Amino acid sequence: PKHLPLFLRGGICVPGPGGEIPSAEVSPLERERILEALKKHNWRRNAAARELGMDRTTLWRKMKRYRLQH
């Protein structure tokens, strides 16, 4: 069972760029917070990451997960 897609195991998932993303990993509040920080800093990832208290590579991965691009 652990090799089956999440939707076949009874979980909820959201399609993502590299396959499915379990819904527990998709947070609309986090997505909105990231988007607001990016807009506030004119899409400068370093500044937005600093404001959010995360590394810029973490921000990049989250932007990819939430399909945020400028």
Buried (B, 14 or more C-beta within 10 A) or exposed (E): EEEEEBEEEEEEBEEBEEEBBEEEEBBEEBBEBBBEBBEEBEBBBEBBBBBBEBEBEEBBEBBEBBEBEE
